[in-house]
Amino acid sequence: MTHKKTLILGVNGFIGSRLSELILQQKDWEIYGMDMAQDNLQDCLNHPRFHFSQGDITLHKEWVEHQVQQCDVILPLVAIANPALYVKQPLRVFELDFEANLEIVRLCVKYKKRVIFPSTSEVYGMCPDTEFNEETSPFVLGPTHKQRWIYSCSKQMMDRVIYAYGEQDNLDYTLFRPFNWLGPKLDRLDAKKGASSRVVTQFISNILYHGEIHLVDNGNQRRSFTYIDDGIDALIKIIENKGKVASQKIFNIGNPNNDISVKELAETLVRLVKEYPHHCHLAEAVKIVNTSAQEYYGAGYQDLGFRVPSIENAKTHLNWIPKVDLETALRHTLDHHLGKREA
């Protein structure tokens, strides 16, 4: 029996690198990966079942097409998933998240390959439902001049195109929607960064380098955070697809028990950083201040108040439930960036 060959585009990213590590630990599958960097892949690069090529999917199209032909499962994980860039570089977001990925999906159709595509919790936008359901919840986006929604709109259109290829050409796909996955390697900490990381690493960077955490519009927005290993556990089940339980289905992959306001998240991170002796003085001194969305992100920004997933589909079809509570997830993330806490 041949090993399952898995192609991961964007393999050095937050999801791709951790997925590769856990596949190599738990399975006998071959991984073929491309990315423009390899700094997150230290534990993978010398593994005999890991085959890495450094490159850009928009430039190295012959390599990508060859790998789609030879692999069994394709995961196109290349995307811009950073709210600040949705406003600052909307065309770049569209060109990569939609146009470049559409080419890969069409290769999967051409060669009749299974594709597992990262949708996003952002497709639901300002949906009024108390829990977002993959089958019934409407997508509610803001007006055109609020360019923040170009990411959501690009991802939503990819979802619809992939679904249509499933209907028309019987494309074997799974769409998964991550709900605020966090953990080590989510983003790099950088003293020079402004509003350019996702919220957990942005707040950690604020504590370490800037002395202030800025809460946009008082930080009343709520998010449901999911530890990366819980998310990868679901992804591996999707790749396995035993009995085709995941074929032509959409799954929210999130943890509704980890629902918290952004303000509460900031306060929790400050409290947890105080547990690290070499950094506690920074947490003691940090100030939490309020700012407007326009001042922080620019005029094209608009936010959503809450984002709670229904995960009944994943429970039913994948036999998956998230296990890691938010404080444990945050401590694992802080351990990665700050070193282990002293007993």
N, C-alpha and C positions, 0 to 999 in steps of 0.2 A: 504494500500500500504506500503510495507517495504521500509525502507531507503536504499539508495545505499551504499553498503559497499565497501570502498576503502582501499586497502592495499598499504602502502608507506614504502618501504624498503630504509633505509637511511633517516629516517624521521627527524633526528636532523640536517641535513645538511642545507645549504643555501636555496636550492629550497624546500626541504621537509618541513622545519619548517614554512616557509612563506606560502606555499600551505596549510598546516594544519590550520594555523591561519585564512586564508581567507575562507576556506571551512566551518569552524566552525562558522564564522561570517555570511556567506551568504547562506549556504545550510543546509539541514537537514540530511546530509549524516553522516554515521558512518565512523570513521577512525581507522584502525588498523596499528600500526607502530612499526618498530624495528630499533634500532641503538645502538651503543656502548656507547653513552653519551646522556644527556638530557638537557644540559645547554641552548640550544636555544628554549626550549619548555615550558618556564615558563607560558605562556599564554594558554597553551593547556592541561597540565597534569591533572588538576582538572576538566576538562570539561567532562560531562557525556557521550558524544559521541566520546571521544578520548580514545583509548585503547593502551597503550604503553607497550612494552616489551623490556628490555635492553638486548642486545645480539649481536652476530656476525652472519651474514647470512651464512658464510662459516662453522660455527660450529653448529648452531641451525637449522639444516635442517628440522627436523620433525616439528618444529613450523612453519617454512616458508611454508612447503607443506600443513599443515593444514589450514593456513590462505589463501593460494591460492585457496584451495578447497571451502572455505566458502565465499570468497569475490567476488564482481562483477567485479572490475577493479583493475589491478595490476600495480603499478609504481615502477620499480626497479631503484632507484636513487643512489645506492651505486656505487661509482666510485672514482678513483683518477683523478683529473682534475687540475693538477699543473705542468706547463712546466718544472720546475726544476727537478721534480721527474721522468719525462719521460726520462731524461738523466741519473740521478743517480740510479734509481731503475726500469729499464725497465721491468724486469720479474715480479716484484710486480704489475706493471700497467697491464700487460697482464693477470696475474692470476686473478685479481679482476675484471677488466673492461670487459674482455672477458669470461674467464672460469667460474667464479662464476655466472655471469649474464646469461650465456648460460643455466645453470642448471635451473634457474628460468623461462626463456622463454620456455624451454621444459616442465616444469610443467604447464604453461599456455596452451600449445598445448595439453597436456595429459588431462587436466580438462576442456578444451574448454572455457578458460577465456580470457577476453579482456586485452591486455597489452599495456601500453603507455610507450614507451621506449625513454630515452634521448640519441639521437645521439649527434652530435656536429658540430659546424661550421668548426672544424678542419678537417673533412673528405674531404673537398674541397682542402686542402693542398695549393699548389702553383698554383691553377687553374688560367688560364689567363683571364677568363671572368671578365668583369667590374662589373657585378652583378652575384652572385651565385644562380643558379636556381636548384630546387630540381629534376627536370625531365631531364634537358639537360646538366648541367655543368659537366665536367669531374673531376675526382679526380686525382691530380698530387702530388705524394709524392717523397721525396728525396731518396738517396741511403741507403742501409742497414746499413752502419756504422754511419749514422746520426740517433741515437736512439731516438731523439725527436719525430720521426714519429710513434713510436710504439703505442702511444695513438690513433692517427688518424687511423692507420691501424686496431687496435683492434675494435674501434668503427665502422669503415667501414665494417668490417667483420660481426659484429653483425647486422648491417643494412641489409646486404645481406642475412644472415641466417633467420632473421625475415621475410624479403620479401619472401624468398623461402618457409617458413612455411605457409605464407599466400596463396601462389600459390598451394602448395601441399596439405595442411591440412585445408585450409580456416581459418587460424588463424586471429582473429579480432585484428588488431594492429593499432597503430599510432606511427610514429617516429617524434619526434620534435627535431629541431636543434637550441639550444640557441646560440645567437651571443652576447658574452661578457655581460652577465647579471651582474648587479652590484646593490648594495644597502646594508642596514644594515645586519650584520651577514655574509657577503661574506666570510671573513676570520677573524681570531683573530689577533689583533695587538700585537706584541711581540718584545721587544727591542733586543732579542737575534736572531731573524730571519735574515737570509741573503736573498738569492734569493728563498724564499720558500712560498711566497704568490702570488696571482694573482695581476695583475699590479696595480689596484686602491689601494688596501689595502697595497701593497708593497710600493707604493709611499707615502701614508699617514704615514706608519711606518718609512720610511726614513726621512720624515720631523720631526717627533716627537722624534726620538731616535738616528739618525745617522748623521744628519747634511749634508748629501749628497744624492742626487737622481742620480742613475746611469742609463744613457740612453744607451741601447745596440745598437751598430752600429748607433749612432747619433739620435736614436728615430724617424727615418723617417717612420717606419711601421705605417700603419693606421688600426684602428679598429672601428667597429660600436657598440656602447655601448647601452644597453637596461636596463631600470629600472625594478627591480624585479617584481613590482606590474603589470606592463604591461605584462611581461612574464606569471605571474600566471593567469592573466585574460584570456590569450589564453589557458593555460592549463585547466582551469575550463571549458571553452567551449569544449575542446577536451574530457574531462571526461564526460560531459553532452551528447555529440555526438547526438544531436537531429536530427532525420532523417538519422542517420548514416553518417553525413556529414564528419566525420573524419576517418571513418573506412578504413583501408588499404591505408592510405595516409601519405605523408611526408610533414612536414611544417618547413620552416625556421621561427624562432621566433626572430626577431631582429628589430632594428630601423635604417634604412639607413640614416635618418636625423641626427643621432648622430655620424656620421663618423668624426674621428679626428685622428691626428697623436699622437704617444706616447709622443713625445716632447711637443706638444700642451697640452696634458693631464697633464703632469708634471707641466707646467707653469700655467695651470688653477687651479690645486690643490694648488699650492703655493699661488696664488692670493686669493683663497677662504679661506684658513686657516688663512690668515691675518685678516679675519673678526671676528675671535674668540679671544677675549681679552686675555685669559689666554694662548694662544698658538701662538699669532701673532709674538712674538719675535723669535720663532723657525723658522717660515716661512721666516722672514726677514733675518735670518742668513744662511739658507740652500743654498747649492751650487748644481748646476746641472752640472754633469760631464759626459763625454762620455767614454764608455768602449767597448771592443770587446765582441762578443757573446761567443767566446772561453774562454775568461778570466772570464766572468760572469757565464756562464752555464756549460762550459766544451766542449770538442772536439766533442761530439755527438750532438751538437745543430745546428739547421738550422731554419731560420725563413721565414715567408711569408710576402709579402709587404703590402697587403691590404685584407680586408674581409668585403665586402658589400653584404647584403642579398637582393635577390628579395623576397618580401613578398606578391606577388600576390595570391599565393595559400591560404594563411591565410586570406587575404582580401575577396577572393571570397567564400571560403567554410565555414569559421568561422565567417565572418563579424567582423573581428578583425583588428584594427590598433593601433599601439603604440601611447601614448599620452604625455609621460613625456620627456622633453628636457634634455640634458646632464647636464647642470648646476644645474637644480632642483634635478636631481638624485644624483649628487655629494654632494649637500648641505644636502639632507636627510641622506646620508651615513656619512657625517662629523658630523651632529647633533647626530647621534647614538654614534659615538666614542668620540666626544669632548664635548657633551652637547649643549644645545641650545645657539644660539648666543644672545648676549645682544642687546636690541633695541638701 
